[in-house]
Amino acid sequence: MGTATRSDTGGERVGMAFDVGRVDFERFLSLSSDLLCVLLLDPELRVVYLNAGWSRELGWSTEDLDSRPLMSFVHDDDVADTRRSLDRLSAGARVVDFEMRCVHRDGTYRHLAWSAWLDREEQLIYAVARDVTLTYRRQRERRAAHQVWLALASERSLDDLGSIISEQARQLTGAIGVVTTLTAAAGSPASYCYPVDLDRPADDPAVVLVREKEGTEDLGTIEWWLADGVSTAERERLTALLTDFADVIALTLGRFRAEQVAEVALARNFELLNSISDAFYALDRNWCFTYLNAAAERALVRSSADLLGKSLWEEFPETRGTRFESAYRQAVEEAHPVAFTEHYPPLHGWFDVRAHPSAQGLAVFFIDVTGRHQVSRALEQRAHQQQAVAMLGQRALTGIAVDDLFREAVAEVQRSLQIPMVTVDELVDDGQTLQVRARTDQAPSIGARHRVKPADGTALLDALGTGSSTMADDAGAHDGQPQRPAEMVALHIDAAVPIVAGGRVWGALTVGADGQGGVDTPDVAFLQQVANVLSAALDRQHAETRLRHQADHDVLTRLPNRSLLRSRVDDEVERALLAGHDMALLLLDLDGFKDVNDHLGHAAGDTLLEHLATRLTRTIAGHGTVARLGGDEFAVCVPGPVGEADVTDLAQRILHAVEEPVTLDEMDVRVSGSIGAVLAPTYGTDSSTVLRHADVAMYRAKRAAGGSFVFYDPVTDAARGERLAMITELRSAIDSGQLELHYQPVVDMVTGRAISMEALVRWRHPTRGLMPPGGFIPLAEQTGLIGALTLWVVRRAGEQARLWWQGGIRMPVAVNISVDSLIDPAVAHEVVRLLVAAAGELTVEVTESALMNDRGRQVLADLAAANVSCAIDDFGTGYSALAYLRSLPVSAIKIDRTFITDLAHGAGVDLAIIRSVVDLATALGMEVIAEGVETAEIERKLLDAGVRRAQGFHYARPMPPSDLGPWLTASRP
């Protein structure tokens, strides 16, 4: 039994800690199989208490360890990590399952897993440790066995295999020697010893049979001898290990036998195919080469080593869209041979082709009927062009700046075509001027402009006007007489291809030989591919710019949002601090806006907000920033220097502008506003404080009367009674059953059937009625109640989903998880537990901001590993999350309703973005769901864009659980 030491400090503290029932308590601790100890929190971390487990596990007596520093029996390699864990413990953190090695009395080391906590008052560390040495040993054995099995699976020689088996069997078991006897497909058995000079012991060996998995044939044996003193249990364990090893050996021998038979048959087939004069190649079901005979290698000027396993369409892209592709696909689809004669431009020849389909793919025989003139040169040129296009495409995907991509593109085109002049020009000034964006010869310089003249017969103007690729010999021909390059507005252009971005001709990629040769049709096709890459890069840049703007701006009013306002406020406060004056922030909340929404509808409310945003911007006349914070709340950031008189004058002008009538549905509608203002840095030196004080003042103004304006007063605004009451009511609502879940179906727009549901929380307030989430979720996030609220939603949705599944309604229910809940360890742990328990019945929706937090991404990865599906909600409102989509376990993307609602009014850019999102999701293997679908016209446009799943009022409003069954019956196609 370990005892506490009697040092002047540690002993007294432990004595005080165990003052009551000390002897009985220590006797109880001695019964524990764990290693319990108490350490004194001083520089040496001396041991002041140990239970008997230390003597049992590590061989040390209590006297050996009495007052001994902890670090004296920690492995040297683990000292630094141990001290870091103790530092974290001293800082207030709890250390759980920290692993280190401690020395045994016999000089060996044991792996211990520690958990510890600090009694700060007594300056004592209480620790519990478990011996996990055996676990580490088992893990090493499993890893070693796995490496052995991998080595066997890849071995090609039977002799080498036998030697490896004996060697590895000895390493796995620690045997004195091993003899492996194997039987090949034909021939007598062969034996392999390890060590090679093994002198077989006189004792009978242990024997493991190597036997076919399906059958009774013995393929060999493994004989092995263990040293004396190995326990029976250990012998049985090693025998089981070698038995599993023998199963792997049997599979490997079976592969050897099958390969021997197959090699004989394959050699005969290859000998026959190589003896024929026709060129022949074979393709598998994925259009990849599986065999080429010698004649095919000569005809295609490509070796088998170069083509085997590679795609026909990728290696010979010129066959795309030609008779080769259509006939090959017809043969496979109809399971009927085809024969045709076709020209293949890269080889400058005509070929008779016969294609025979089979269960394995396609066998193709062909004969060159024209001779192979300059085949090698043409193939090399086209291959280089395709490589150039692929390289530019890869560069575009990496997010390179478009001007850098333009420069790389003109350089690649010049290298590929060996042509002196390559230019990228942009149409500016409403299409009246061309501006040079990139050029090989730098003359004129980058940025130079020249007017587009209405000169007929130029490839450039034809390309810009028609949106089609144009060559000099085809451009503006009059009476059958084409124009020469030198006559083309002095630009010496031989070919031009348009660059299309955003649905219009953005500019052109042009080349000019300047009398040093020309370009042909395949060259123009190459130029068009390069132009397509540039077009895609421009579309990406436009989409990213729009997403950046949306991340910092309100979609409805185009005003800066809360995020951008915070940045502006911080900047202005910093300037004010340096200059020694004040700036101002005014918060405006509309009075009566809810009545407009309730009586005239949300569309009218949105129109009113747009009008007011324009008025507010006009009122400040460029002196400051107008922002929309959400709902009917606006803010005005006024740079310094300003005083109370300046702010009062501005506030009165804003209130007057707000009160001017707005015509909605042929009705003059008037609203008023309440403004709270704060001067900073007098009453705040950061955006959070300034916003909070302005918010406090604004609520005081609202309580005063409509159309009021007040300054923040630290005395008057010390208490926020109404807000505190709301917080108290929300906390009570979570516990007292005032919350409800309504469910909105997600439907398949093609079949009309519901495929899943989203759970949406509502608060049935005793006096305010049924409140939507926007009325209380922000408050929950600000006050830390969001964790309890989230857990309530997950539990209630799980219970309801289980009832539906038991009743035959087997559709997953999506629950929304906030970022705060993902990064709160306690809440996240319980959320993960609940979701994993309901995997298949519940799925998760998170906003893009969750992807920007390391902890949030880890929680999502844990859920995905447990087969809990995750969707990104409100996709498109957060720019920076795009970089994480490729590596995150996301199964679906929900396009934000702001991209959907304008589709009924055209919104071609939104439709283009939706198509881009669909393409992105398809490439990443994700589903796409459109939110906020309210009309059949929007549904049709989404289907045309490739979206199949949607939710919105067009199908169903959020409904209580009791209404879902009747809705499903009524909506069933």
Buried (B, 14 or more C-beta within 10 A) or exposed (E): EBBBBEBEBBBBBBBEBBEEEBEEEBEEBBEEEBBBBBBBBEEEBBBBBBBBBBBEBBBBEBEBBBBBBBBEBBBEEBEEBBBEBBEBBEEEEEBEEBBBBBBBEEEEBBBBBBBBBBEEEBBBBBBBBBBBBEEEEEEEBEEBBEEBBEBBEEBEEBEEBBBBBBBBBBBBBEBBBBBBBBBBEEEEEBEBBBEEEBEEEEEEBBEBEBBBEEEEEBBBBBBBBBEEEEEEEEEEBBBEBBEEBBEBBBBBBBBBBEEEEEEEEEEEEEEEBEEEEBBBBBBBEEBBBBBBBBBBBBBBBBEBEEBEEBBBBEBBBBBEEBBBBEBBBBBBEEEEEBEBEBEBBBBBBBBBBBBBBEEEBBBBBBBBEEEBEEBEEBBEBBBBBBEBBBEBBEBBEEEBEBEEBBBBBBBBBBBBBEBBBBBBBBBBEEEEBBBBBBBBEEEEEBEEBBEBEEBEBBBBBBBBBEBEBBBBBBBBEEEEEBBEBEBBBEBBBBBBBBBBBBEEBBBBBBBBBBEEEBBEEBBBBBBBBBBBBBBBBBBBBBBEEBBEBBBBBBBBBBBBBBEBBBBBBBBBBBBBBEEEBBBBBBBBBBBEBEEBBEEBEEEBBBBBBBBBBBBBBEBBEEEBBBBBBEBBBBBBBBBBEBEEEBBBEBBEBBBEBBBEEBEBEEEEBEBBBBBBBBBBBBBBBBBEBBBBBBBBBBBBBBEEEBBBBBBBBEEEBEEBEEBEEBBEBBBEBBEEEBBBBBBBBBBBBEEEBBBBBBBBBBBEBEEEEEBEBEBBBEBBBEBEBBBBBBBBBBBBBBEBBBEBBEEEBEBBBBBBBBBBBBBBEEBBEBBBEBBBEBBEBBBBBBBBBBBBBEBBBEBBEBBBEEEBBBBBBBBBBBBEBBEBBEEBBBBBBBBBBBBBBBBEEEBEBBBBBBBBBBEBBEEBEBBBBBBBBBBEEBBEBBBEBBBBBBBBEBBBEBBEBEBBEEBBEEBEE
